Amino acid sequence: DIGLAPLQDNEFNRCKSNIKWIEYSVMGIPGVYSPTVYADGYDFDGVYGQIARNEEQWYRCIKNYIICENLRRDIANRARGCIIRGYTLKTNIKKWVKAYKSLK
């Protein structure tokens, strides 16, 4: 499987979260993403997914995933590891407890 998250570059889409990347990654699915949400803040492209900025890059990224099983597997494994290290309850429980206690 290959996850695709094309987003038109506009104000509405720039306010979206990276939830598609999180969903695909936790399931071990490598993805191709628009730069609108996914290219900011960290070294994403080629590490945790592929960024496509135009039609030619979309074609190339999808084709590379189809042709190269190692690329699909490596990116999927790195992305899933990133999710497990940074987004799971086990990793973030102390933050949730602190937030809960701050409400008292």
Disulfide bonds with the S-S distance in Angstrom:
none
